[in-house]
Amino acid sequence: MEIRVLVVDDDPYVAHLHEQTVRSLPRFHVVGIARSGKQALALAKDLKPDLVILDIYMPEVDGIETLKQLRALRYPTDAILITAATEAKKLQEAVRYGALDFIIKPFKLQRLIEALQNYAARFDLLHSNEYLSQSDIDKTMRQDELTASADLLILPKGLNELTLGMISGWLKKQKGPLTAEDMAACSGVSRITARRYLEHLIATNQARVELSYGAGRPSRMYFSLS
């Protein structure tokens, strides 16, 4: 199931970085970018995002006030807050209004990716069954268990999240299977690089491979599983 994301930050450069990070991951779709809390509220009403990535420090209506109003309006939207604030009172207030995670500036790209992967794991649990077991509920409440369930969290040395997201995205778009050579031509990476990422997708149960026999050596044909 697609996860719809609204990015909210008054800095255009930062908003663009967040947008690119979200788009690099499979299933995540950026439905809009807001430059202010006021604009975020208007877009949330029209676009109905599943998740808002929300900066706290913005002019006029800050991130916490925006979160308060999202809750007052009963929009079914989750929130991850990006902030330079480390004051306990501010973070406590945000928790009371339903913030799922906090990312403190400055931060590494991996931290945002982990937050998104944890959210995807929680999203899947809450949308997979009408009734949840105690184990399911515990997973939605415990960040460490969600992290352990995220397939893409730990990558082999030499692989990176952005390229993996691109390769996975290309594979999903195809109606039929692709070889590593086909993927290299689509994505612009080398054949060897394409094959490394494709093999990682197989190892994490996101793709499968079949051998195609013809003249010479058999070709490895890759299929997306989603």
Backbone torsions as a table, in degrees:
resi	resn	phi	psi	omega
1	MET	NA	135.8	-179.7
2	GLU	-68.5	142.7	176.7
3	ILE	-110.3	117.3	-175.0
4	ARG	-91.4	128.1	-172.7
5	VAL	-124.4	135.3	172.0
6	LEU	-110.2	124.7	178.8
7	VAL	-97.9	129.8	-177.7
8	VAL	-127.6	111.3	177.0
9	ASP	-160.0	136.7	-177.5
10	ASP	-80.0	-10.5	177.2
11	ASP	-93.4	113.1	-176.5
12	PRO	-58.2	-37.9	-179.1
13	TYR	-66.3	-45.7	179.3
14	VAL	-64.7	-42.5	178.6
15	ALA	-59.2	-40.4	179.0
16	HIS	-64.7	-41.2	178.4
17	LEU	-62.2	-43.8	178.3
18	HIS	-63.4	-42.0	179.0
19	GLU	-59.8	-46.1	-179.2
20	GLN	-63.7	-38.0	178.7
21	THR	-64.9	-45.5	178.7
22	VAL	-61.1	-45.6	-177.9
23	ARG	-66.2	-21.5	-178.1
24	SER	-73.7	-15.9	-175.9
25	LEU	-99.9	137.9	178.2
26	PRO	-58.5	144.4	175.1
27	ARG	80.9	-22.8	-179.6
28	PHE	-83.2	134.5	-178.0
29	HIS	-132.5	120.4	177.7
30	VAL	-78.6	114.6	-178.0
31	VAL	-93.7	-14.1	179.3
32	GLY	-176.5	162.0	176.1
33	ILE	-129.4	127.0	179.1
34	ALA	-112.8	142.1	-179.6
35	ARG	-98.4	-2.3	-178.8
36	SER	-154.8	164.2	176.7
37	GLY	-64.2	-39.1	179.3
38	LYS	-61.5	-44.5	178.0
39	GLN	-66.4	-36.0	178.9
40	ALA	-60.6	-42.0	179.7
41	LEU	-64.1	-40.1	178.5
42	ALA	-66.3	-43.3	-179.8
43	LEU	-68.9	-37.2	179.3
44	ALA	-61.9	-37.0	178.5
45	LYS	-64.2	-42.6	-175.8
46	ASP	-82.9	-38.7	-171.4
47	LEU	-93.6	-19.8	178.4
48	LYS	50.9	59.3	179.3
49	PRO	-70.6	151.6	172.6
50	ASP	-76.9	-33.0	-173.8
51	LEU	-138.5	139.4	173.5
52	VAL	-115.8	125.8	170.9
53	ILE	-95.6	111.5	-161.4
54	LEU	-124.2	120.3	174.8
55	ASP	-76.2	140.1	-180.0
56	ILE	-77.2	-48.2	-174.1
57	TYR	-87.7	100.8	176.3
58	MET	-138.2	151.9	179.6
59	PRO	-68.5	157.7	177.7
60	GLU	66.0	-83.3	179.7
61	VAL	-108.2	111.5	-177.2
62	ASP	-80.6	177.7	-174.1
63	GLY	-63.8	-39.6	-179.3
64	ILE	-68.1	-40.8	176.4
65	GLU	-64.7	-37.7	176.5
66	THR	-61.6	-43.2	178.4
67	LEU	-63.1	-41.6	177.4
68	LYS	-57.3	-45.6	-177.1
69	GLN	-70.6	-33.9	174.5
70	LEU	-59.7	-40.9	179.6
71	ARG	-71.2	-41.5	-180.0
72	ALA	-61.6	-34.8	179.3
73	LEU	-83.1	-4.2	177.6
74	ARG	61.3	34.8	174.6
75	TYR	-73.3	132.2	-178.6
76	PRO	-79.4	66.4	-173.5
77	THR	-127.0	132.0	174.6
78	ASP	-89.9	164.9	-176.1
79	ALA	-141.3	136.0	167.1
80	ILE	-113.7	126.0	-176.5
81	LEU	-98.9	135.3	174.0
82	ILE	-106.8	126.6	-173.0
83	THR	-153.1	151.9	170.6
84	ALA	-94.7	-4.3	-177.3
85	ALA	-82.9	138.3	173.8
86	THR	-124.0	9.8	179.5
87	GLU	-67.5	130.1	-176.3
88	ALA	-59.5	-38.2	-177.5
89	LYS	-63.8	-40.8	179.7
90	LYS	-65.4	-44.4	-179.5
91	LEU	-66.8	-37.7	177.8
92	GLN	-62.8	-41.7	179.0
93	GLU	-62.4	-42.5	179.5
94	ALA	-64.3	-38.5	177.3
95	VAL	-61.2	-41.0	-179.2
96	ARG	-62.8	-25.7	178.7
97	TYR	-100.1	14.7	167.2
98	GLY	95.0	15.6	176.2
99	ALA	-63.5	131.9	-177.9
100	LEU	-86.5	-28.0	-175.8
101	ASP	-157.2	158.9	177.2
102	PHE	-129.6	137.2	175.5
103	ILE	-123.4	119.1	-174.5
104	ILE	-90.9	127.3	176.0
105	LYS	-74.6	146.2	-10.9
106	PRO	-76.6	151.4	-177.6
107	PHE	-138.2	160.5	177.2
108	LYS	-86.0	151.2	-180.0
109	LEU	-53.4	-38.2	-177.8
110	GLN	-58.2	-33.6	-179.0
111	ARG	-65.1	-41.3	177.0
112	LEU	-67.9	-39.9	178.5
113	ILE	-61.7	-43.1	177.6
114	GLU	-60.5	-42.4	179.6
115	ALA	-62.0	-41.5	179.7
116	LEU	-68.3	-40.0	178.4
117	GLN	-66.2	-40.5	175.7
118	ASN	-61.9	-40.4	178.8
119	TYR	-63.9	-41.8	179.7
120	ALA	-61.7	-40.3	178.1
121	ALA	-63.4	-43.6	177.9
122	ARG	-64.9	-43.9	179.9
123	PHE	-57.7	-44.5	-179.2
124	ASP	-65.2	-42.1	178.9
125	LEU	-60.2	-43.6	-174.9
126	LEU	-77.5	-14.8	179.5
127	HIS	-108.7	-2.4	-174.5
128	SER	-86.3	-30.7	-176.1
129	ASN	-138.3	149.6	175.5
130	GLU	-71.5	-35.5	-179.3
131	TYR	-118.2	138.5	-177.6
132	LEU	-110.8	143.5	174.0
133	SER	-80.6	169.5	175.8
134	GLN	-59.5	-37.6	178.5
135	SER	-62.4	-42.2	178.1
136	ASP	-62.5	-43.6	-179.8
137	ILE	-63.8	-41.9	178.5
138	ASP	-60.2	-38.9	180.0
139	LYS	-65.9	-37.6	-179.8
140	THR	-68.8	-21.0	-176.8
141	MET	-98.8	-14.0	-173.9
142	ARG	-114.3	113.8	-176.7
143	GLN	-61.8	-36.2	-176.3
144	ASP	-67.5	-36.6	179.4
145	GLU	-71.8	-35.9	176.4
146	LEU	-65.1	-41.2	178.7
147	THR	-60.2	-41.4	-178.9
148	ALA	-66.2	-25.4	-177.4
149	SER	-89.1	-5.5	-178.3
150	ALA	-82.4	117.9	-173.6
151	ASP	-62.0	-34.3	-170.7
152	LEU	-96.8	6.1	-170.5
153	LEU	-62.7	-47.2	-178.1
154	ILE	-110.1	117.8	-178.1
155	LEU	-104.2	147.8	174.3
156	PRO	-60.4	155.0	179.7
157	LYS	-57.4	134.7	178.8
158	GLY	97.1	-12.5	177.2
159	LEU	-102.0	149.6	176.2
160	ASN	-132.6	158.2	-171.3
161	GLU	-65.5	-39.3	-176.6
162	LEU	-64.4	-45.9	180.0
163	THR	-67.4	-39.2	178.1
164	LEU	-60.4	-44.0	178.3
165	GLY	-61.8	-39.2	178.9
166	MET	-65.4	-46.7	-179.4
167	ILE	-62.8	-45.5	179.2
168	SER	-61.3	-41.0	179.7
169	GLY	-63.4	-43.3	177.6
170	TRP	-62.1	-42.0	-178.2
171	LEU	-63.8	-39.6	-179.3
172	LYS	-67.3	-29.6	-176.8
173	LYS	-74.4	-18.8	-174.0
174	GLN	-80.1	140.2	177.0
175	LYS	-78.0	-25.2	179.6
176	GLY	-127.1	-173.8	-178.4
177	PRO	-74.9	161.2	176.8
178	LEU	-126.6	146.7	168.2
179	THR	-89.0	170.0	175.6
180	ALA	-61.7	-34.8	177.9
181	GLU	-65.3	-41.8	177.0
182	ASP	-60.9	-44.6	-179.1
183	MET	-64.2	-39.3	178.2
184	ALA	-60.4	-41.8	-179.9
185	ALA	-66.6	-38.1	-179.6
186	CYS	-69.7	-45.7	-168.4
187	SER	-94.0	-20.5	-179.4
188	GLY	89.5	2.5	175.8
189	VAL	-91.9	172.4	178.8
190	SER	-74.7	162.7	179.2
191	ARG	-61.7	-41.0	-179.4
192	ILE	-64.0	-43.1	178.2
193	THR	-63.8	-45.5	179.4
194	ALA	-57.5	-42.6	-178.3
195	ARG	-66.5	-38.2	179.1
196	ARG	-60.6	-43.4	-179.6
197	TYR	-70.6	-38.9	178.0
198	LEU	-63.4	-40.8	178.7
199	GLU	-66.4	-33.3	176.2
200	HIS	-66.4	-39.4	177.6
201	LEU	-62.3	-35.6	175.7
202	ILE	-66.4	-44.3	-177.6
203	ALA	-63.3	-27.7	-179.4
204	THR	-102.3	17.8	175.1
205	ASN	61.0	34.2	176.1
206	GLN	-108.0	-5.5	179.2
207	ALA	-153.6	164.6	174.2
208	ARG	-133.4	164.5	-177.9
209	VAL	-131.7	144.6	173.0
210	GLU	-130.3	150.6	177.4
211	LEU	-93.4	130.9	176.8
212	SER	-108.1	119.7	-175.6
213	TYR	-97.5	129.7	176.8
214	GLY	-148.8	-149.9	176.1
215	ALA	-70.3	133.4	178.8
216	GLY	82.0	-152.4	-176.5
217	ARG	-71.5	146.1	177.5
218	PRO	-66.4	147.5	179.3
219	SER	-97.3	142.4	175.6
220	ARG	-88.5	119.6	-177.7
221	MET	-107.7	123.6	-173.0
222	TYR	-102.8	135.7	177.7
223	PHE	-124.1	141.8	174.0
224	SER	-77.6	146.2	176.8
225	LEU	-99.5	5.3	-179.8
226	SER	-128.3	NA	NA
